[in-house]
C-alpha cells in the first residue's frame, strides 16, 4: 500500500476560508483513499517537529519557515505537490519579478523592505491610487491588500505592517477593469472562472486567459492554483495575482476529483507503478 502525507494549512493563512481549505484537502484525501492509498494528515506547524516518513506529500502549507523545511525534504527526494518552491515563488516579492521575467502581463510593481529608508513614494506610478500589499503570504488580515489614496495612508499602513512583523511589501499599479477570479489544476485539466462582482461587463478571449494563467503557473512551478485577472474595457487581460492551492469552494467536488487524479499521475511516475 502506498503511503502519502497531507499537510493542512496553518489557520492564520486561511482568513475566512478555514473550513473551505480543510474541506478541499479532506475531499482530495478521501478520493485518494478510494485507490487504496493510506494518507497521514499533518498540520503545517508540525513540520520540523515530527518526522514525515512518507515520500509523497500533498501540501497546502504556505508559511516561509514550513516551506523552507519542506524544501529540505524535497531535496532529499520526496515528491511534494505543490512544490514548496512554487509556494515561495507565490510570495509577492518573488512573484512580481518572476512574472516580469516571463513577460506575463502583470501590473508594474515595486517590492521593498518595510523597514527600509528608501520606501517608494505613493505617487511612484503617477496615478491617483495605488495598491499596497504585504510581500509574503497573500492575506491574513483585510489590510494586507489595500488600495491607498495618499502618502499618509500608505505610511500608516506600513507602520501597521511593521508592528505585525511583516518584513516586505509591494506597491503595485492599479489596473482599471472587471476583476475575474479563476481556479485551475495541471495543464488546464480543470479551469473555472467567474466575475468577482457577478456582472459580465466586458467580453474577453477565454482561451487567452487560460493561456496566461497556465504560463503563470509554469513560471511559478504550480500544479494546483488560482488567481485574479483584470479585463480592461478594451478586453485586454492582466494577471494581478496568483496563489497556490486555493479553496476551490465554488467547485470543490469537481476540483477534488481532478486534483486527486493529478496527484495519482505524478505518484505513478514517481514510484514507477500503476495505481
Backbone as numpy.savetxt, mean C-alpha at the origin, in Angstrom:
# Nx Ny Nz CAx CAy CAz Cx Cy Cz
2.02 -32.22 4.36 1.18 -31.02 4.36 2.05 -29.77 4.36
1.75 -28.85 3.42 2.47 -27.58 3.40 2.03 -26.70 4.57
2.99 -25.96 5.12 2.70 -25.08 6.24 3.05 -23.65 5.86
2.07 -22.77 5.96 2.25 -21.35 5.68 2.14 -20.57 6.99
2.65 -19.36 6.97 2.41 -18.40 8.05 1.60 -17.23 7.49
0.71 -16.72 8.30 -0.02 -15.50 7.96 0.27 -14.45 9.02
0.46 -13.21 8.60 0.79 -12.15 9.56 -0.28 -11.06 9.51
-0.92 -10.85 10.65 -1.94 -9.81 10.77 -1.29 -8.43 10.89
-1.93 -7.46 10.32 -1.43 -6.09 10.38 -1.58 -5.51 11.79
-0.58 -4.74 12.20 -0.66 -4.02 13.47 -1.90 -3.13 13.47
-2.64 -3.12 14.57 -3.91 -2.41 14.62 -3.77 -0.93 14.28
-2.69 -0.31 14.68 -2.53 1.13 14.42 -2.41 1.44 12.93
-2.05 0.44 12.11 -1.94 0.65 10.68 -3.23 0.32 9.94
-4.31 0.06 10.68 -5.61 -0.25 10.09 -6.67 0.73 10.56
-6.43 2.03 10.46 -7.43 2.98 10.95 -8.75 2.82 10.20
-9.81 2.61 10.95 -11.16 2.43 10.39 -11.32 1.16 9.57
-10.27 0.31 9.54 -10.34 -0.91 8.74 -9.87 -2.14 9.51
-9.89 -2.07 10.84 -9.38 -3.19 11.63 -10.12 -4.47 11.29
-11.45 -4.41 11.29 -12.25 -5.60 11.00 -12.05 -6.05 9.56
-12.06 -5.10 8.62 -11.92 -5.45 7.21 -10.56 -6.06 6.91
-9.50 -5.52 7.48 -8.16 -6.08 7.27 -8.07 -7.49 7.84
-8.68 -7.70 9.00 -8.69 -9.04 9.60 -9.47 -10.01 8.74
-10.61 -9.58 8.22 -11.47 -10.46 7.43 -10.81 -10.91 6.14
-10.13 -10.00 5.42 -9.53 -10.40 4.15 -8.41 -11.42 4.38
-7.63 -11.25 5.45 -6.58 -12.23 5.74 -7.20 -13.55 6.16
-8.21 -13.51 7.02 -8.83 -14.75 7.49 -9.50 -15.51 6.35
-10.19 -14.80 5.45 -10.85 -15.48 4.34 -9.84 -16.07 3.37
-8.75 -15.37 3.15 -7.69 -15.92 2.30 -7.10 -17.17 2.93
-6.86 -17.13 4.23 -6.33 -18.30 4.94 -7.31 -19.46 4.87
-8.60 -19.18 5.05 -9.61 -20.25 4.98 -9.64 -20.88 3.60
-9.51 -20.07 2.55 -9.47 -20.61 1.18 -8.27 -21.53 1.00
-7.13 -21.15 1.54 -5.92 -21.97 1.41 -6.05 -23.27 2.20
-6.73 -23.22 3.33 -6.90 -24.44 4.14 -7.72 -25.49 3.39
-8.58 -25.05 2.47 -9.37 -26.00 1.67 -8.47 -26.87 0.79
-7.24 -26.42 0.56 -6.28 -27.19 -0.23 -5.36 -28.01 0.66
-5.72 -28.14 1.92 -4.94 -28.96 2.85 -3.72 -28.26 3.41
-3.68 -26.95 3.29 -2.53 -26.19 3.79 -2.77 -25.79 5.24
-1.77 -25.97 6.06 -1.85 -25.56 7.46 -1.29 -24.14 7.58
-2.04 -23.27 8.23 -1.61 -21.87 8.33 -1.58 -21.43 9.79
-0.41 -20.99 10.22 -0.26 -20.41 11.56 -0.35 -18.89 11.43
-1.17 -18.28 12.27 -1.37 -16.83 12.21 -0.57 -16.14 13.31
0.20 -15.15 12.91 0.99 -14.35 13.84 0.51 -12.90 13.77
0.78 -12.15 14.82 0.52 -10.71 14.81 1.81 -9.98 14.44
1.67 -8.85 13.79 2.84 -8.10 13.33 3.81 -7.81 14.47
3.29 -7.52 15.66 4.19 -7.18 16.77 4.92 -8.39 17.34
4.61 -9.59 16.81 5.33 -10.79 17.25 6.59 -11.05 16.42
6.70 -10.37 15.28 7.85 -10.61 14.39 9.13 -10.22 15.11
10.06 -11.13 15.15 11.31 -10.90 15.87 11.27 -11.37 17.30
10.06 -11.59 17.84 9.91 -12.07 19.21 9.66 -13.57 19.26
9.02 -14.08 18.22 8.78 -15.52 18.12 9.42 -16.03 16.83
9.77 -17.28 16.81 10.38 -17.87 15.62 9.30 -18.25 14.62
9.41 -17.74 13.42 8.51 -18.13 12.34 9.21 -19.21 11.53
8.76 -20.44 11.69 9.43 -21.57 11.06 8.95 -21.81 9.63
7.76 -21.32 9.31 7.21 -21.55 7.98 8.02 -20.79 6.93
8.21 -21.41 5.77 9.00 -20.78 4.70 8.15 -20.00 3.70
6.83 -20.14 3.79 5.93 -19.38 2.93 5.06 -18.52 3.84
5.14 -17.21 3.65 4.51 -16.27 4.56 3.62 -15.32 3.77
2.36 -15.22 4.17 1.47 -14.21 3.59 1.34 -13.10 4.63
1.72 -11.91 4.24 1.93 -10.86 5.23 1.19 -9.58 4.91
0.50 -9.05 5.94 -0.10 -7.73 5.85 0.65 -6.71 6.70
1.83 -7.09 7.19 2.63 -6.19 8.04 3.02 -4.94 7.25
3.05 -3.79 7.93 3.39 -2.53 7.26 4.45 -1.71 7.98
4.72 -1.99 9.24 5.66 -1.17 9.99 7.08 -1.29 9.50
7.89 -0.28 9.77 9.29 -0.28 9.34 10.05 -1.41 10.01
9.96 -1.51 11.33 10.73 -2.51 12.07 10.34 -3.92 11.65
9.04 -4.19 11.54 8.61 -5.53 11.15 9.02 -5.84 9.72
8.98 -4.86 8.84 9.37 -5.09 7.44 10.87 -5.38 7.34
11.67 -4.70 8.13 13.12 -4.96 8.12 13.40 -6.38 8.62
12.69 -6.80 9.66 12.88 -8.15 10.18 12.41 -9.20 9.17
11.31 -8.90 8.48 10.83 -9.83 7.45 11.80 -9.89 6.27
12.45 -8.77 5.95 13.47 -8.79 4.90 14.58 -9.76 5.24
14.96 -9.82 6.51 16.00 -10.76 6.94 15.54 -12.19 6.74
14.27 -12.46 7.02 13.71 -13.80 6.81 13.66 -14.11 5.32
13.27 -13.13 4.51 13.21 -13.30 3.06 14.60 -13.56 2.50
15.59 -12.87 3.01 16.97 -13.04 2.53 17.51 -14.44 2.82
16.92 -15.11 3.79 17.33 -16.48 4.11 16.60 -17.51 3.25
15.73 -17.03 2.36 15.10 -17.93 1.41 13.60 -18.08 1.50
12.96 -17.42 2.44 11.51 -17.55 2.58 10.80 -16.82 1.44
9.61 -17.33 1.08 8.73 -16.66 0.12 7.73 -15.84 0.92
7.73 -14.53 0.72 6.83 -13.65 1.46 6.00 -12.84 0.48
4.69 -12.86 0.67 3.74 -12.18 -0.21 2.84 -11.29 0.65
2.88 -9.98 0.42 3.76 -9.16 -0.38 5.17 -9.16 0.21
6.16 -9.03 -0.63 7.53 -8.91 -0.15 7.66 -7.70 0.76
8.42 -7.82 1.86 8.66 -6.64 2.71 9.35 -5.51 1.95
10.07 -5.84 0.90 10.67 -4.79 0.07 9.58 -3.96 -0.61
8.53 -4.63 -1.06 7.41 -3.92 -1.67 6.71 -3.02 -0.66
6.58 -3.52 0.56 5.94 -2.74 1.62 6.73 -1.46 1.89
8.04 -1.58 2.01 8.87 -0.41 2.24 8.88 0.52 1.03
8.78 -0.06 -0.17 8.69 0.77 -1.37 7.43 1.64 -1.36
6.38 1.16 -0.70 5.12 1.90 -0.64 5.14 3.04 0.37
6.14 3.07 1.24 6.27 4.23 2.11 6.52 5.45 1.23
5.81 6.51 1.46 5.75 7.60 0.48 7.10 8.20 0.11
8.00 8.33 1.09 9.30 8.93 0.77 10.05 8.08 -0.24
9.77 6.78 -0.28 10.38 5.89 -1.27 9.57 5.85 -2.56
8.26 5.80 -2.41 7.40 5.64 -3.58 7.51 6.79 -4.56
7.60 8.02 -4.06 7.60 9.16 -4.98 8.79 9.10 -5.94
9.93 8.63 -5.47 11.10 8.55 -6.33 11.01 7.37 -7.28
10.48 6.24 -6.79 10.33 5.05 -7.64 9.38 5.34 -8.80
8.26 5.97 -8.51 7.29 6.27 -9.57 7.88 7.25 -10.58
8.62 8.22 -10.09 9.27 9.18 -10.99 10.28 8.49 -11.89
11.08 7.60 -11.31 12.11 6.90 -12.08 11.51 6.02 -13.17
10.29 5.52 -12.95 9.63 4.65 -13.92 8.69 5.41 -14.85
8.72 6.73 -14.77 7.91 7.59 -15.64 6.42 7.30 -15.56
5.96 6.97 -14.36 4.54 6.74 -14.13 3.91 8.07 -13.73
2.83 8.49 -14.38 2.20 9.77 -14.04 1.87 9.85 -12.55
2.51 10.77 -11.85 2.42 10.86 -10.40 2.63 12.33 -10.03
1.91 12.85 -9.04 2.06 14.27 -8.72 3.48 14.62 -8.29
3.92 15.80 -8.67 5.22 16.28 -8.22 5.24 16.29 -6.69
6.29 15.72 -6.11 6.35 15.55 -4.66 7.75 15.86 -4.14
7.81 16.42 -2.94 9.09 16.73 -2.32 9.15 16.03 -0.96
9.99 15.00 -0.83 10.16 14.34 0.47 11.15 15.11 1.34
10.98 15.04 2.65 11.90 15.74 3.55 11.78 15.16 4.96
12.79 15.45 5.77 12.76 15.08 7.18 12.01 16.16 7.96
11.13 15.73 8.83 10.28 16.66 9.58 11.12 17.61 10.44
12.25 17.12 10.95 13.10 17.94 11.83 14.14 18.75 11.07
14.11 18.72 9.74 15.11 19.41 8.93 15.00 20.93 9.06
16.14 21.59 8.84 16.15 23.06 8.82 15.76 23.61 7.45
15.64 22.73 6.47 15.33 23.16 5.10 14.05 22.50 4.61
12.96 22.75 5.27 11.65 22.21 4.88 11.10 23.04 3.72
10.60 22.39 2.67 10.08 23.16 1.53 8.90 24.04 1.94
8.79 25.22 1.34 7.71 26.15 1.71 6.36 25.71 1.16
5.31 26.24 1.74 3.95 25.93 1.31 3.75 26.20 -0.18
4.31 27.28 -0.68 4.07 27.69 -2.07 5.09 27.10 -3.04
5.70 25.98 -2.69 6.76 25.40 -3.54 6.24 25.01 -4.92
4.94 24.77 -5.07 4.39 24.41 -6.37 3.60 25.57 -7.00
3.67 26.75 -6.35 2.95 27.93 -6.85 1.47 27.64 -7.08
0.87 26.96 -6.09 -0.53 26.59 -6.19 -1.22 26.99 -4.89
-2.53 27.15 -4.94 -3.28 27.67 -3.79 -3.41 26.67 -2.64
-3.12 25.42 -2.91 -3.21 24.39 -1.87 -2.22 23.28 -2.19
-1.83 22.54 -1.17 -0.84 21.48 -1.35 -1.13 20.38 -0.34
-0.79 19.15 -0.71 -0.99 18.02 0.19 0.24 17.84 1.07
0.00 17.70 2.37 1.04 17.32 3.31 0.72 15.91 3.79
1.65 14.99 3.57 1.41 13.59 3.91 2.59 13.03 4.70
2.30 12.21 5.69 3.38 11.54 6.40 4.14 10.68 5.41
5.43 10.47 5.66 6.27 9.86 4.65 6.41 8.36 4.73
5.91 7.75 5.81 6.10 6.30 5.94 4.79 5.58 5.63
4.16 5.00 6.64 2.91 4.27 6.41 1.83 5.23 5.93
0.76 4.68 5.41 -0.18 5.53 4.67 -0.98 6.49 5.52
-1.63 6.03 6.54 -2.36 6.94 7.43 -2.77 6.20 8.69
-2.42 6.78 9.80 -2.83 6.25 11.10 -3.92 7.15 11.68
-3.74 8.47 11.50 -4.74 9.44 11.92 -5.20 10.23 10.70
-6.35 10.86 10.82 -6.92 11.63 9.72 -5.95 12.70 9.23
-5.21 13.31 10.16 -4.31 14.41 9.81 -3.07 13.95 9.06
-2.85 12.64 8.94 -1.64 12.14 8.28 -1.62 12.44 6.79
-2.79 12.70 6.23 -2.90 13.11 4.82 -3.85 14.30 4.79
-3.28 15.50 4.63 -4.09 16.71 4.78 -3.82 17.69 3.65
-4.89 18.26 3.13 -4.78 19.34 2.15 -4.65 20.66 2.91
-3.51 21.33 2.75 -3.25 22.55 3.52 -3.30 23.78 2.60
-3.65 24.92 3.21 -3.90 26.13 2.44 -3.00 27.29 2.84
-2.06 27.06 3.75 -1.20 28.17 4.18 0.08 27.63 4.81
1.08 28.49 4.90 2.34 28.13 5.55 2.12 27.83 7.02
1.26 28.60 7.67 1.03 28.38 9.11 0.34 27.05 9.36
-0.60 26.68 8.49 -1.28 25.39 8.64 -0.29 24.25 8.44
0.57 24.39 7.45 1.61 23.38 7.20 2.52 23.24 8.41
2.98 24.36 8.95 3.89 24.34 10.10 3.24 23.70 11.32
1.98 24.01 11.54 1.25 23.45 12.68 1.15 21.93 12.57
0.84 21.44 11.38 0.73 19.99 11.18 2.09 19.30 11.33
3.14 19.94 10.86 4.47 19.35 10.99 4.89 19.27 12.46
4.51 20.25 13.25 4.79 20.18 14.69 4.08 18.97 15.31
2.86 18.74 14.85 2.10 17.58 15.35 2.77 16.28 14.90
3.24 16.23 13.64 3.98 15.06 13.17 5.18 14.79 14.08
5.94 15.85 14.35 7.15 15.70 15.16 6.80 15.23 16.57
5.73 15.77 17.12 5.30 15.36 18.46 4.95 13.88 18.51
4.40 13.37 17.40 3.99 11.96 17.34 5.12 11.04 16.89
6.29 11.58 16.65 7.43 10.75 16.28 7.49 10.40 14.81
6.74 11.10 13.97 6.79 10.89 12.52 8.02 11.62 11.99
8.94 10.89 11.38 10.23 11.46 11.02 10.28 12.05 9.62
9.45 11.55 8.72 9.51 12.00 7.33 8.12 12.41 6.83
8.12 13.25 5.81 6.86 13.71 5.22 7.12 14.08 3.76
6.04 14.31 3.03 6.18 14.83 1.67 5.19 15.98 1.49
5.57 16.94 0.69 4.63 17.91 0.14 4.34 17.47 -1.29
3.07 17.45 -1.65 2.68 16.91 -2.96 1.72 17.87 -3.65
1.99 18.09 -4.93 1.14 18.97 -5.74 -0.28 18.42 -5.80
-1.26 19.28 -5.64 -2.66 18.87 -5.77 -3.01 18.69 -7.24
-3.77 17.64 -7.54 -4.23 17.37 -8.90 -5.75 17.44 -8.91
-6.31 18.35 -9.69 -7.77 18.49 -9.77 -8.36 17.37 -10.62
-9.54 16.91 -10.22 -10.25 15.91 -11.00 -11.03 14.95 -10.13
-11.57 13.92 -10.76 -12.32 12.88 -10.06 -11.36 11.87 -9.45
-11.59 11.51 -8.19 -10.72 10.55 -7.51 -11.32 9.15 -7.66
-10.47 8.22 -8.07 -10.85 6.82 -8.24 -10.05 5.98 -7.27
-10.70 5.01 -6.66 -9.99 3.99 -5.87 -9.99 2.70 -6.67
-8.88 1.96 -6.58 -8.82 0.68 -7.28 -8.17 -0.38 -6.40
-8.55 -1.63 -6.67 -7.97 -2.80 -6.01 -7.51 -3.76 -7.10
-6.39 -4.44 -6.87 -5.89 -5.35 -7.90 -5.08 -6.47 -7.28
-5.00 -7.57 -8.03 -4.22 -8.73 -7.61 -3.42 -9.22 -8.81
-2.13 -9.44 -8.62 -1.28 -10.03 -9.65 -1.25 -9.22 -10.93
-1.22 -9.94 -12.04 -1.16 -9.31 -13.36 -2.57 -8.98 -13.83
-3.26 -8.17 -13.03 -4.67 -7.85 -13.29 -5.54 -9.10 -13.28
-5.15 -10.12 -12.46 -6.02 -11.28 -12.26 -7.36 -10.81 -11.72
-7.31 -9.75 -10.96 -8.51 -9.08 -10.45 -8.25 -7.58 -10.50
-9.21 -6.83 -11.01 -9.09 -5.37 -11.00 -10.48 -4.80 -10.78
-10.62 -4.00 -9.72 -11.91 -3.39 -9.39 -11.68 -1.92 -9.09
-12.57 -1.08 -9.58 -12.41 0.35 -9.34 -13.77 0.99 -9.08
-13.74 2.16 -8.44 -14.97 2.94 -8.27 -14.60 4.40 -8.02
-15.53 5.29 -8.34 -15.34 6.71 -8.03 -15.51 6.92 -6.54
-14.59 7.64 -5.94 -14.63 7.84 -4.50 -15.88 8.60 -4.08
-16.33 9.53 -4.90 -17.53 10.30 -4.55 -18.81 9.67 -5.10
-18.69 8.50 -5.72 -19.86 7.78 -6.20 -20.50 8.37 -7.44
-19.88 9.36 -8.05 -20.46 10.01 -9.23 -19.50 9.88 -10.40
-20.01 9.39 -11.51 -19.19 9.25 -12.71 -19.22 10.56 -13.48
-18.19 11.37 -13.29 -18.13 12.68 -13.92 -17.45 12.65 -15.29
-16.33 11.95 -15.38 -15.47 12.07 -16.55 -15.17 10.69 -17.13
-15.35 10.56 -18.43 -14.99 9.31 -19.09 -13.47 9.19 -19.14
-12.99 7.95 -19.07 -11.55 7.72 -19.14 -11.30 6.35 -19.73
-10.04 6.10 -20.04 -9.62 4.85 -20.67 -9.31 3.83 -19.57
-10.21 2.87 -19.36 -10.02 1.88 -18.30 -8.78 1.03 -18.55
-8.52 0.70 -19.80 -7.32 -0.09 -20.11 -6.06 0.65 -19.68
-6.07 1.96 -19.87 -4.90 2.75 -19.47 -4.76 2.78 -17.96
-5.88 2.91 -17.23 -5.82 2.87 -15.77 -5.23 1.55 -15.29
-5.70 0.44 -15.86 -5.16 -0.87 -15.49 -3.67 -0.96 -15.78
-3.28 -0.45 -16.95 -1.87 -0.50 -17.34 -1.01 0.32 -16.40
-1.47 1.51 -16.04 -0.69 2.36 -15.13 -0.61 1.75 -13.74
-1.72 1.18 -13.27 -1.72 0.53 -11.96 -0.76 -0.65 -11.94
-0.78 -1.44 -13.01 0.11 -2.59 -13.08 1.57 -2.15 -13.19
1.83 -1.09 -13.94 3.20 -0.57 -14.03 3.69 -0.11 -12.67
2.80 0.54 -11.91 3.15 0.95 -10.56 3.43 -0.24 -9.67
2.60 -1.27 -9.79 2.80 -2.48 -8.98 4.13 -3.14 -9.30
4.47 -3.21 -10.58 5.76 -3.79 -10.97 6.90 -2.95 -10.40
6.78 -1.64 -10.50 7.84 -0.76 -10.00 8.04 -0.91 -8.50
6.93 -1.08 -7.78 6.98 -1.19 -6.32 7.15 -2.62 -5.84
7.08 -3.59 -6.78 7.24 -5.03 -6.50 6.05 -5.60 -5.72
4.86 -5.10 -6.02 3.65 -5.53 -5.33 2.94 -6.65 -6.08
2.36 -7.57 -5.32 1.49 -8.61 -5.87 0.03 -8.36 -5.54
-0.22 -7.85 -4.35 -1.58 -7.60 -3.85 -1.63 -6.13 -3.46
-2.48 -5.35 -4.12 -2.34 -3.91 -3.94 -3.62 -3.14 -4.23
-3.59 -1.88 -3.87 -4.66 -0.96 -4.20 -4.06 0.41 -4.43
-4.92 1.38 -4.69 -4.39 2.71 -4.91 -5.48 3.71 -5.24
-5.02 4.91 -5.54 -5.91 6.01 -5.89 -5.38 6.68 -7.16
-6.30 7.14 -7.97 -5.93 7.87 -9.18 -6.87 9.06 -9.34
-6.40 10.06 -10.06 -7.23 11.22 -10.38 -7.44 11.27 -11.89
-8.70 11.45 -12.28 -9.04 11.63 -13.69 -9.27 13.12 -13.92
-8.47 13.72 -14.77 -8.60 15.15 -15.03 -9.85 15.41 -15.86
-10.30 16.66 -15.94 -11.47 16.98 -16.78 -11.26 16.57 -18.24
-10.01 16.46 -18.67 -9.72 16.04 -20.05 -9.60 14.53 -20.18
-9.65 13.80 -19.06 -9.60 12.35 -19.10 -8.22 11.75 -18.87
-7.21 12.58 -18.62 -5.88 12.03 -18.33 -5.86 11.42 -16.93
-4.98 10.46 -16.72 -4.95 9.69 -15.48 -3.64 9.92 -14.75
-3.73 10.23 -13.46 -2.56 10.38 -12.60 -2.72 9.46 -11.41
-1.76 8.57 -11.19 -1.75 7.76 -9.97 -1.30 8.67 -8.83
-2.07 8.73 -7.74 -1.68 9.61 -6.64 -1.26 8.83 -5.39
-1.53 7.54 -5.36 -1.11 6.73 -4.21 -1.25 5.26 -4.56
-0.40 4.43 -3.96 -0.55 2.98 -4.05 -0.19 2.38 -2.71
-0.85 1.29 -2.37 -0.61 0.68 -1.07 -0.66 -0.84 -1.14
0.07 -1.45 -0.22 0.17 -2.91 -0.19 -1.03 -3.52 0.54
-1.58 -4.54 -0.03 -2.66 -5.36 0.52 -3.72 -4.55 1.26
-4.60 -3.87 0.52 -5.72 -3.17 1.16 -6.78 -4.16 1.65
-7.86 -3.65 2.18 -8.88 -4.51 2.79 -9.78 -5.18 1.75
-9.85 -4.63 0.53 -10.74 -5.17 -0.52 -12.18 -5.28 -0.03
-12.60 -4.41 0.88 -13.91 -4.55 1.52 -15.08 -4.66 0.53
-15.13 -3.89 -0.57 -16.29 -3.99 -1.46 -16.37 -5.32 -2.22
-15.23 -6.02 -2.33 -15.19 -7.25 -3.14 -14.43 -8.35 -2.39
-14.64 -8.42 -1.09 -13.79 -9.28 -0.25 -13.84 -10.75 -0.69
-15.01 -11.27 -0.97 -15.12 -12.69 -1.31 -14.33 -13.02 -2.58
-14.57 -12.24 -3.63 -13.85 -12.46 -4.89 -12.36 -12.23 -4.71
-12.00 -11.19 -3.97 -10.59 -10.88 -3.77 -9.87 -11.99 -3.01
-10.49 -12.51 -1.96 -9.83 -13.56 -1.17 -9.60 -14.81 -2.01
-10.54 -15.11 -2.90 -10.36 -16.27 -3.80 -9.20 -16.03 -4.76
-9.14 -14.83 -5.34 -8.08 -14.52 -6.31 -6.72 -14.46 -5.63
-6.67 -13.87 -4.44 -5.42 -13.80 -3.69 -4.92 -15.19 -3.34
-5.82 -16.07 -2.90 -5.40 -17.43 -2.54 -4.87 -18.18 -3.75
-5.48 -17.97 -4.93 -4.98 -18.62 -6.14 -3.59 -18.10 -6.51
-3.38 -16.80 -6.37 -2.05 -16.23 -6.63 -1.01 -16.83 -5.69
-1.36 -16.94 -4.42 -0.43 -17.50 -3.43 -0.12 -18.96 -3.75
-1.14 -19.72 -4.15 -0.93 -21.13 -4.49 0.04 -21.27 -5.66
-0.13 -20.43 -6.69 0.78 -20.49 -7.85 2.21 -20.20 -7.43
2.38 -19.17 -6.62 3.72 -18.82 -6.17 4.31 -19.90 -5.27
3.47 -20.50 -4.45 3.93 -21.57 -3.56 4.35 -22.80 -4.36
3.59 -23.12 -5.41 3.93 -24.26 -6.26 5.29 -24.05 -6.91
5.53 -22.85 -7.43 6.82 -22.56 -8.04 7.95 -22.59 -7.01
7.66 -22.11 -5.82 8.66 -22.06 -4.75 9.02 -23.46 -4.26
7.99 -24.28 -4.05 8.21 -25.63 -3.51 8.43 -26.67 -4.60
8.19 -26.26 -5.87 8.28 -27.18 -7.00 7.37 -28.39 -6.81
6.14 -28.11 -6.36 5.14 -29.16 -6.16 3.82 -28.68 -6.76
2.91 -29.64 -6.96 1.56 -29.34 -7.41 0.64 -29.41 -6.21
-0.07 -28.32 -5.93 -0.97 -28.29 -4.77 -2.39 -28.61 -5.23
